[in-house]
Amino acid sequence: MSARHPFELTEHRLVVPLDHSNDDGRAVEIFARVIRAPDGRNRPFLLFLQGGPGHEAPRPVAMPSSPGWLESALQDYRVVMLDQRGTGLSTPYGAPGPDPATDAERLTHFRADAIVQDAELLREHLGASTWSLLGQSFGGFCSLHYLSVAPDSLREVFFTGGLPPVGLPVDDIYSATYDRMRILTERYYDRFPGDRERFANLLESSAEGIVRTPGGEAISERMLRTIGHQLGMDGGAEQLHYLLERDPASSVFAYDLAAAFPFGARDPLYAVLHESSYTDGGRTRWSAERAEPEDFRSDSLLFTGEHLFSWHFDEVPGLRPYRPVAEILAEHHWPRLFDADVLSSVDVPCAAAIYVDDPFVDRALSEQTADLIPSLRRWVTGEHLHNGLRSSGGDVLDHLIGLVREGR
């Protein structure tokens, strides 16, 4: 690829049913961008399924290449960036309407199953008999559902930090994430021993109402602890340390702290639909909150991770309007996403990067799922954390492509 013409873009928009199981006339538009190298006109398609839920696909940039894995991918594929329904240039979810029940019913159609059905219509629109998948985090959850319902549409599947448990109660999944966050917290304090006292002092200031957002909102102790989600990312421990070494009375600290929280109003679906993405059937009922271990409840120095609590919809100003919808969805009975019988019989070549210390998608539970799929080759690694696909440039993707090719 030349520096002048590193890749070529085409845009696609499709109108699809809101409810694929009952086309009652309601519809949403989905947007996708196809990226190819100048000499890649006839290369197979690779659909990238973004993590989330509720996040749009990355926007490609040529110099420097972003996302970092894109240049590697374009050597073998035409890359399809899909804005999952409700995100990016697809029909947005937007602000809540006047009736929370109506909004909640609409949002039951924004889960992995609907995203996969959208993808199938997009595949047909592009004229591809099959295509490959690259699923990061929640995108891997979508990919596993795709394998469960339409394996004949898939050429190969790559999972990065996104091989979810099959048929496991959601509370058990969250319990495993707390166990890993406990380990990562203690490892962090061992590496940066002075930060234990720094964070303790910050918690005291928070209890006194001193720690505030740039807009003047008080930040609670429990909200402060959620900055620990950074420990699940390559480079996250360093970023957390650099934040805590700042003067907590400074405006720089206030802005950086506000940016470090995991849930916010920019992508509300990430909060509203978060727990539904983990459950393979059943009700969530604020699972992360109910599954919180006693030591996390009593020891405020333990960081929490990608854990959504009901109080987020009180303490994050931009999420307050979404609380009635979130309450309804917490009681919604979600259908199953994964079919163990189908997964145990597929012959689609698959490869998965499973990160040893991933606090969001547990290693042991991912390996149980890997055991189900005879055509899957796993790479269990401590080299990266949850964002290894992005942080490694093309290394993680190249490794997975190599595993699939070796297995053919």
N, C-alpha and C positions, 0 to 999 in steps of 0.2 A: 504494500500500500504506500503510495507516495504521500509526502507531507501535504502536497497541494490538494489531492483528492483522496483522503484517507478512507472514506466510505460514502455510500450513496443511500439516501433515505426515501422511502415511500410511506405514505400515510393511508390508513384504512379506517373506515367507520362503518359499523353495522348496527342496525336496529334489531334488538332481540327481545323476546318476551321477558317481562319481569319474572313471571312464574312459568318455568319451562314445563311443569307438569300440568298446567291449566292455563292455556293461552286465552285469557279473558279480555284481551285488548290492551292491557297495561304493558308498557314497553320501556326499555332503557336503551341508550346508545352506548356502544363500547368503541373505544379507540385503540388502535394498535399502530406501531411504527415498525416497519421492516428495515433492517440495516444490512447492507451487504458491501463487501469489498468490490472495487471496480471490476475485478475478474471473477466475481463470485456469483454470477447470474444464475448458474445452474446448480449451485450447492444446495444441500438439503436444509430444511428449516429447523431451527432450534428455538423453541418457545421458552422465554425466561419468565418464570412465575416468581414475583416479588414477595419478600417477607412482609409480615403485617400481623393481622389483617388491616386493611384500610390504608395502605400506602400505594402510591402510584409507582409505575415502573421508572427506572433510572432514565435520565435524559442524556443521550450520548454526546460526548464532547471529544473532539479530535486531538487536541494538543494541550496538555497531555491527555492520553487516552483515558476516558472515564465512561463507564466503570472500568476498573483496572483489568478485568478479565476479558473485556470486549475484543481487544486486538487479537488475543489468542483464539477466541471463538470464531472470529471472522475468517480465520485461515481454513476452517472446515465447514462453516455453516453460514446461512443467512439467518440473522438473529431477529426474532420477533419479540418486541417489547409491548406487552399488553397492559394497558391501564385497567386493572380489575374493576368491575362494576362499582360505582360509587366513588371512584378516585380519578385524579388527574383530569384528562380531557374526556373521559367517559362521563356519562350522566352523573353528576355529583349527588351525594345524599343531601347535603346542605343543612340548613337550620331546621330544627324540629317544627312540625306543624301544630295546629291547635289541638289535635286529638292524639295522645300518646299511643293508644291502642292501634290506631291506623298506621302510625309510624312504625310501631313494633312489628306489625304484620308484614309491612313492606320489607323491613330489614331481615326477616326470616329468609328472604330470597337473596341475600348478599353473602352467603356462606360458600365454602369450597365447592359444594355440589353444583351451585349455580354458576360459579366461575368456570368450572370444567365444562359445563354445557355451553357456555359462551365460547370457550376455546374450541370446542368441536365445530361450532358454526363458523368460527374464524378459519379453522383449518380447511373446511370445505370451500369457503370463500377464496382462499389462497390457492385452491386446486391441488392441495397436497394429499396424497393417499395416506401417508403417515408422516409424522415428524418426531423430533426429539424434544425432551423436556429437560430444563435446568431449574430445579426448585430450591430456592433458598428459604430456610426457616419455614414460615407458613406456606410459602410456595412449594415446599416439599410435602406438606400436608395435602395441598391440592393435587400434587403429582401422585401421591399414594391413592387418593380417591380416583384419579384418572385411571391408574392401573387396575383398580377394582371394578370400574364400570365400562371402560373402553380400551382394553389392552391392545386390540387389533389396530388401533389408530396410532400406536406408538412404535417408533423405530428403536429408541433407547431412552433411558431415564437416568439423570444425574441428580442426586440428593446432596445438598450441602447444609449441614446443621439442621436438617429438616426431615428426619425419619421418625414419625410419631408412633406412639403406642397404639396397638389395635385392641379394642374391646376392654380397655382398662378404665376403671372408675376415675373420674376427673380429680377427685380428692387425692387419690394415690399418686397421680401425676404431679400435682402441686407439692405433695409431701417430699417427693424426690428432688424437686427444685429447691426447696428450703435446705435439704441436706447438703446440696452442693454449694449454696450460698453461705452456709456456715463454714465450710472448708475455705472458700475463697476469701471470706472476711478475715479469718485468722491468718491466712497466708498474706493478706494485704498488711495487716498490722505487724506481722513478723518482718516484712520487707520495709515498711515505713513506720517504725515504732513510735515516732513522735506524733503520728497522726491519730493515735488512740486518744491522747490527751487533747489534741486540737479538736477532734470531733466531739469529745465529751464537753468541752467548753462551748462549742457551737450549740449542742443540745441544750445546755443550761441557758444560753442566750435566747434560744427559741422558746423555752418554757417561760421566760420573762417577757416574751412578746417583742424582742428586739430584732430578730431576724425577719426581714420582710422582702417582698418582691419589689422590683423597680416601681410598680404601681401602688405600693403601700400595703399590700395584703400581707397579713402575718403568716409565717410559714411554721407549721407545727413540727414537733419532734418526729412524728411518724412520717410526715412528708419528707423531712430531711433524709431519713434512712433510705428512701427510694433511690437516692443517687447511687446506691450500690449496684444498680443494674449495669453500670459501666464496667464492673468487674467481669462481666461476661464477654467482653470484647477485647480483641487484640489491641494493646495500647491503652485500654481502659483504666488499668490501675494507675498508670502514670498520669492520665488526665485527671483522675480523682485526686491524686496527690497534689498536682499543680493547682487544683481548685482550693483544696484545704490549706495550702500554704499562703494563700492571699489573705489580706486584711479583711475580716468579715464585715467591717464597717464601711468598706469602700463600695462605690457604685459598680466598679468592675466585678467585684465578687457577686453583687446582687444580680447583675445581668447574666453572669456565667452560671450561677446557681440555678436561676430560672430556666436556663437552656438545658440544664443537666437532668431535669426530671423526665421520667419516661413517658408520661401521658399528658397531652395538652390538647388545645382546641384546634390546632392546625389540621390534624387528622383525627376527627372525633370517632370515626369508625374503629380506629385502633383500640380505643377504650370501650366503646359500646359493644363491640362484637368480640372482644379479646378472649373471654373465657369460652365462648361458643366454639372457638377454633380448636380448643384442646379436647372437647368432649366428643367421644365416639358414641353418641346416643345418651339421652337423659337430660336432666336439668342441672344447671351449674350452681344456682343459689349462692353466689358469691363464694365460690369454692376456695380461692386463695385465702380469703379471710377466715373461713371455717377451718381450713387445714393448717393454719399458722401454728407452729409448735410452741409449747409453753416457754421455752427459753427465748424465742424471738419476741414473745409477748412481754417478758420480764426484763430482757437485756437490750436496752436501746442502742447499745454499741454494735449490735449485729445488723448489718446492712440487709435490706430486702432487695429483690431483683425485679424481674418482670412480673410483679404481682399486682393485680388490680384489686383495690379495696372499694367497698361501697362509698367510703368517705371521700374518694377522689372526686365524686360528683358533687360534693359540698365544698371542698377546699381548692379545687381548680376552677377559677371563675368561669372560664370559657366552657367548662363541661357541665355547669349547673343546669342549663336548660335541657340537657339530655338525661337527667336523672330519672324522670318518670318512664322514659322509654327503656332505660337500662334496667329498671326494676321489673318491668314486664318481661323483658328478655331473660332475666335471671331465673324466671319461673317457667319459661317456655320449654317444652319437651322436644329436644332436638333429635332428628333421625340419625341412624347410624351412617357413618361415612365409609367405613372400610369393611371389606369382605375377605375374611381370612381364607376361606375356601378358594376363592378366585386367586388371591395372591399366592397361594401355595402351588398353583398350577400354571402361572404365567411363564412364558419363555422369552419375554422381552428383556434384552440385556440391560442391566442396571448396575450402577456403582454409587456408593454412598460414602461421603466424608462424615465420620462420627467423631466428634471432638470430646476428648476424655473429660475435660473440666467444664463442658458446656452447662451453664446453670438454667438454661431455658428449654433445651431438648435433651433429656437425660441420656447419658451414654448407655447404661445398662438396659433401659427400656427400648432405646433405638436398636440395640443388638438383638433383643427379643423379636422385634419386627423383622430385622434382617434375616433371622433364622427362618422366617416364614417363606421367604422368596428365594426359590432355588437358583434363579438366574441373576441374583444380586451379588456383587463383589464389594466387600466393605474395606474401608481404610480407616482404622481406628488410630487417631493421632493426637498427641499432646503438643504438636507444633503450633496449633492455632486454637482460638476460641470461636465463639458463635459467628463472628463476622469474617472468618477465614477466607471465604470466597472473595470478598472485597479487599481485604488487607493484603492478600498474597499476590496481587497482580493476577497473572494467569496461572500461577503454580498449582492451586487446588484444582481448577478445572482441567488443566493439562494432565494431572495425575489421574483424575477420574476417567478422562477419555482414554488414557493408556490402559487402565484396568479393563475397560469394556473391550478394547481392541485385543488385549491379551486373552480375554475369555472367549473370543469368537472362534 
